[in-house]
Amino acid sequence: MTLNRIILSLPLSDIVKHVQLITFDNCTCAQVSEVDMTGAVLRFFTGVSVPWHLSLDSEGHLLVADYRNDRILLLNSQLELQRVLIDNNSQVELRYPTLLCYSETMKTLYIAHYSCTGRGRFPASDTISVFKLL
């Protein structure tokens, strides 16, 4: 039974979080932004290089797959960096993370990524690593 239905004027991905790539002369700057229903930027985080995939938990924390920096970031609801969850100093060699899936009930993070340096023309991860988050 449907309790309520809301018709969105923008795609849900644009309303919840949105990724901007801004290109200047020989420089690409990436940021994760929160936008309102009109597309106005409310807040942003710029400490990423190609934020490939995002995952949001029930408390408003944002997990970011930082593709070029080979790491997973945890941002708070204000898009401020809380900590680097996983990087190349972790037990698993994380290369080019492309997909995140977080199970809140199990406190488990699944990350699709490459296991070697070789990349084809179209990204296709060949490894899934599983991490318990405390």
QUIMOUR-V35140 format. One record per backbone hydrogen bond with DSSP energy under -0.5 kcal/mol. NH is the residue of the N-H (numbers start at 1). CO is the residue of the C=O. If there is no record, write none. Layout:
# QUIMOUR-V35140
NH:CO ; NH:CO
This chain:
# QUIMOUR-V35140
8:6 ; 14:11 ; 15:11 ; 16:12 ; 17:13 ; 18:33 ; 20:31 ; 22:29 ; 23:21 ; 24:22 ; 24:27 ; 27:24 ; 29:22 ; 29:27 ; 30:48 ; 31:20 ; 32:45 ; 33:18 ; 33:31 ; 34:43 ; 35:33 ; 36:40 ; 39:36 ; 42:34 ; 43:34 ; 45:32 ; 48:30 ; 48:46 ; 52:50 ; 52:65 ; 53:65 ; 55:63 ; 57:61 ; 60:57 ; 62:75 ; 63:55 ; 64:73 ; 65:53 ; 66:64 ; 66:71 ; 67:50 ; 67:65 ; 68:49 ; 69:49 ; 70:66 ; 70:67 ; 71:66 ; 72:86 ; 73:64 ; 74:83 ; 75:62 ; 75:73 ; 76:80 ; 79:76 ; 82:74 ; 83:74 ; 85:72 ; 85:83 ; 86:72 ; 90:87 ; 94:92 ; 95:93 ; 95:114 ; 96:67 ; 98:112 ; 99:112 ; 101:110 ; 103:101 ; 103:108 ; 104:102 ; 107:103 ; 108:103 ; 109:131 ; 110:101 ; 111:129 ; 112:99 ; 113:127 ; 114:95 ; 123:121 ; 126:113 ; 127:113 ; 129:111 ; 131:109 ; 133:107 ; 133:131
